[in-house]
């Protein structure tokens, strides 16, 4: 297992901000992950770091990255993936097997673990649509298989956000479909991302959850905040629902800009935008 002391978190997080972690750990087996959980202490478990902000001073604990837990198998219409498998890789494997139901996940910048954690979704699909069960580890590293119906999967939320459970793997029930149709859907979704999203800059993806009946990006643009900057952080000029790092942003810049957006939108529209990004502190 790779262990790295004083690991610069900006190297592991998609926004490219954040100070050093006291220790970064990269387990390669379920047993190694369980041992890290049993060790206790301040810790946080992440996948690819695509939807998270650490403070500029760093994290005084252990950051466990599951990216080396990358087992991926298909059996009939069931696709089983460990927590560190990129969602795009899972979608590609489903395509190879002629299985539909995961095309929406192609291009989502996250892992299976993070996808289940927040019930990731895009283009009319979400993890809850095809997840059958998940294998979780408790704080003592003991496994438990939990049906999807017990995970309280909602809009960008799940029961995993409120408990001390870590996802080890997930099983998805998919449906046979013509590969050319699956590939076409994946390509349409990816083309839409390229056209509408600021993929050329580091970001955490969509910064805010969608308010009921509205779109965060449209509200932000309506309030005149498109292109607004704080330090090196900017409301994307391409899609106002994204906060991007123009190259020299700090975590403090990003947080300050998020707070500014929330304040202005609330004052002008009465809508309080809920941040979708997971903000981690040392408290």
FIGUGU-362990 format. One line per 5 residues: number of its first residue (from 1); their letters; for each residue x negated, y negated, z negated of C-alpha. Coordinates in Angstrom, 1 decimal. Layout:
# FIGUGU-362990
NUM	a	X:Y:Z  ...
END
This chain:
# FIGUGU-362990
1	xxxxx	0.0:0.0:0.0  -1.3:-3.4:1.0  -1.6:-5.9:-2.0  -2.6:-9.5:-1.4  -3.4:-11.9:-4.3
6	xxxxx	-2.7:-15.6:-3.8  -0.9:-14.9:-0.5  0.0:-18.0:1.4  3.8:-17.7:1.8  3.9:-20.0:4.8
11	xxxxx	2.3:-17.2:6.7  5.2:-14.8:5.9  8.2:-17.1:6.1  9.8:-18.3:9.4  10.0:-22.0:8.3
16	xxxxx	6.2:-21.9:7.8  6.3:-23.7:4.4  5.6:-22.6:0.9  2.6:-22.2:-1.4  0.8:-19.0:-2.5
21	xxxxx	2.4:-16.0:-4.2  0.6:-14.6:-7.2  0.9:-11.3:-5.5  2.3:-10.1:-2.2  3.0:-6.4:-1.9
26	xxxxx	3.8:-4.4:1.3  5.2:-0.9:0.3  5.2:1.7:3.0  7.3:4.4:1.3  10.3:4.5:-0.9
31	xxxxx	8.2:5.7:-3.7  5.9:2.7:-3.5  8.9:0.4:-3.5  10.4:2.1:-6.5  7.0:1.8:-8.4
36	xxxxx	6.9:-1.9:-7.7  10.5:-2.3:-9.0  9.7:-0.3:-12.2  6.7:-2.5:-12.9  9.1:-5.3:-13.8
41	xxxxx	8.0:-8.9:-14.2  9.0:-11.8:-12.0  9.6:-10.6:-8.5  11.6:-11.1:-5.3  12.2:-8.6:-2.5
46	xxxxx	12.3:-9.9:1.1  12.3:-8.6:4.6  10.7:-10.8:7.2  11.1:-14.0:5.3  13.4:-15.5:7.9
51	xxxxx	16.0:-17.2:5.7  14.1:-18.3:2.6  12.3:-21.3:1.2  9.6:-21.1:-1.5  8.3:-24.1:-3.3
56	xxxxx	5.1:-25.9:-2.2  3.4:-24.9:-5.5  4.0:-21.3:-4.7  5.6:-18.4:-6.5  4.4:-17.2:-9.9
61	xxxxx	5.3:-13.6:-9.4  5.3:-10.7:-6.9  6.9:-11.0:-3.5  7.7:-7.6:-2.1  7.9:-7.5:1.6
66	xxxxx	9.7:-4.5:3.1  8.5:-4.9:6.6  6.4:-1.7:6.5  9.5:0.4:5.6  10.4:0.8:9.2
71	xxxxx	12.0:4.3:9.6  14.6:4.4:12.3  16.5:7.4:13.5  19.7:8.3:15.4  21.9:11.3:14.9
76	xxxxx	24.9:11.4:17.2  26.7:8.1:16.7  25.0:7.4:13.4  21.9:5.1:13.3  19.9:5.1:10.1
81	xxxxx	17.4:2.3:9.4  15.1:1.5:6.5  15.2:-2.0:5.1  12.2:-3.4:7.0  13.4:-2.5:10.5
86	xxxxx	14.0:-5.7:12.5  17.6:-6.1:13.5  16.6:-6.5:17.1  14.7:-3.2:17.0  17.8:-1.5:15.6
91	xxxxx	19.8:-3.0:18.4  17.3:-1.8:21.0  17.3:1.8:19.6  21.1:1.8:19.7  20.9:0.7:23.4
96	xxxxx	18.4:3.6:24.1  20.9:6.0:22.6  23.8:4.6:24.5  25.5:3.4:21.4  27.5:0.1:21.2
101	xxxxx	28.3:-1.9:18.1  24.9:-3.5:17.3  24.4:-5.7:20.4  25.4:-8.8:18.3  22.3:-8.2:16.1
106	xxxxx	19.9:-8.5:19.0  17.9:-11.7:18.5  18.9:-12.3:14.9  15.6:-13.1:13.2  15.8:-10.8:10.3
111	xxxxx	15.5:-7.2:9.0  18.1:-4.6:8.2  17.7:-5.3:4.5  18.2:-9.0:4.9  21.1:-8.3:7.3
116	xxxxx	23.0:-6.2:4.8  22.1:-8.6:2.0  23.8:-11.5:3.7  26.1:-9.6:6.0  24.4:-11.2:9.0
121	xxxxx	26.4:-11.8:12.1  26.5:-13.6:15.5  28.6:-13.7:18.6  31.7:-12.1:17.2  30.0:-9.3:15.3
126	xxxxx	28.7:-8.7:11.8  27.0:-6.0:9.8  30.3:-5.2:8.0  31.8:-4.0:11.3  29.5:-1.0:11.5
131	xxxxx	27.8:-0.4:8.2  29.0:2.9:6.6  26.8:3.2:3.6  23.6:1.9:2.0  20.9:3.5:-0.1
136	xxxxx	20.0:1.2:-2.9  17.3:1.2:-5.7  18.1:-0.1:-9.1  15.7:-2.1:-11.3  14.1:1.2:-12.5
141	xxxxx	13.6:2.4:-8.9  16.4:5.0:-9.1  18.3:5.5:-5.9  22.1:5.3:-5.4  24.1:5.8:-2.2
146	xxxxx	26.8:3.2:-2.0  29.7:3.1:0.6  30.0:-0.1:2.5  33.4:-0.7:0.9  31.7:-1.2:-2.5
151	xxxxx	29.3:-3.9:-1.2  31.9:-6.7:-1.1  30.7:-7.7:2.4  32.0:-11.2:3.2  31.1:-14.2:5.3
156	xxxxx	27.3:-14.3:4.8  27.5:-12.6:1.5  27.5:-9.3:-0.3  27.4:-7.8:-3.8  23.6:-7.5:-3.4
161	xxxxx	23.3:-11.2:-4.0  24.7:-10.9:-7.5  23.1:-7.7:-8.8  19.6:-6.3:-9.3  19.8:-3.8:-6.5
166	xxxxx	17.3:-3.5:-3.6  18.3:-2.0:-0.3  16.2:0.9:0.9  18.1:2.0:4.0  21.4:1.6:5.8
171	xxxxx	23.6:3.9:7.9  25.6:2.4:10.8  28.4:4.2:12.6  28.3:3.2:16.3  30.3:4.1:19.4
176	xxxxx	29.2:5.5:22.7  29.1:2.9:25.5  27.5:2.5:28.9  23.9:1.3:28.4  24.3:-1.3:31.2
181	xxxxx	27.2:-2.9:29.3  25.3:-2.9:26.1  22.2:-4.4:27.8  24.3:-7.1:29.5  25.8:-8.1:26.2
186	xxxxx	22.4:-8.3:24.5  21.0:-10.4:27.4  24.0:-12.8:27.3  23.5:-13.3:23.6  19.8:-13.9:23.9
191	xxxxx	20.3:-16.3:26.8  22.8:-18.2:24.6  20.2:-18.4:21.8  17.6:-19.7:24.2  19.9:-22.4:25.6
196	xxxxx	21.5:-23.6:22.3  19.0:-22.9:19.5  15.6:-24.6:18.8  13.6:-21.3:19.1  10.5:-23.3:19.9
201	xxxxx	10.1:-24.6:16.3  9.8:-22.8:13.0  13.1:-22.7:11.1  15.3:-20.6:8.8  17.9:-20.2:11.5
206	xxxxx	21.3:-21.7:10.7  20.9:-23.9:7.7  24.5:-24.1:6.5  27.4:-21.7:6.3  30.3:-22.5:8.6
211	xxxxx	33.0:-24.5:6.8  36.5:-23.0:7.2  37.9:-24.1:10.5  34.9:-26.2:11.4  31.3:-26.0:12.5
216	xxxxx	28.4:-27.3:10.4  26.4:-28.4:13.4  29.3:-30.5:14.8  29.9:-32.2:11.5  26.3:-33.0:11.1
221	xxxxx	26.1:-34.4:14.6  29.3:-36.4:14.1  27.7:-38.0:11.1  24.8:-39.3:13.2  22.2:-37.0:11.7
226	xxxxx	20.9:-35.3:14.8  17.2:-35.9:14.9  17.1:-37.2:11.3  13.7:-36.5:9.7  12.2:-36.3:6.3
231	xxxxx	8.4:-35.9:6.5  7.8:-33.1:9.0  11.3:-31.6:8.7  13.9:-32.6:11.3  17.6:-32.0:12.1
236	xxxxx	17.1:-30.3:15.5  17.8:-32.5:18.4  18.9:-29.3:20.3  21.4:-28.0:17.7  22.2:-30.0:14.6
241	xxxxx	23.0:-26.9:12.6  19.3:-26.2:12.4  16.6:-27.8:10.3  13.2:-27.3:11.9  9.6:-27.7:11.0
246	xxxxx	8.0:-30.1:13.6  4.6:-28.9:12.5  3.6:-30.4:9.2  6.7:-30.1:7.0  6.5:-29.2:3.4
251	xxxxx	9.1:-27.2:1.5  9.9:-30.4:-0.4  10.6:-32.1:3.0  13.0:-29.4:4.0  14.8:-29.4:0.7
256	xxxxx	15.1:-33.1:0.7  16.5:-33.1:4.2  19.1:-30.4:3.4  20.2:-32.4:0.4  20.5:-35.6:2.5
261	xxxxx	22.6:-33.8:5.1  24.9:-32.4:2.4  25.3:-35.9:0.8  26.0:-37.8:4.0  28.4:-35.2:5.4
266	xxxxx	30.3:-35.0:2.1  30.5:-38.9:2.0  31.7:-39.2:5.6  33.9:-36.2:6.0  34.7:-34.8:2.6
271	xxxxx	33.2:-31.5:3.5  30.6:-30.0:1.2  28.2:-27.9:3.3  27.0:-24.8:1.6  23.4:-23.9:2.3
276	xxxxx	22.8:-20.6:3.9  19.1:-20.5:3.3  17.9:-18.7:0.2  16.0:-21.2:-2.0  13.6:-19.5:-4.5
281	xxx	12.1:-21.3:-7.4  10.0:-20.3:-10.4  12.7:-20.9:-13.0
END
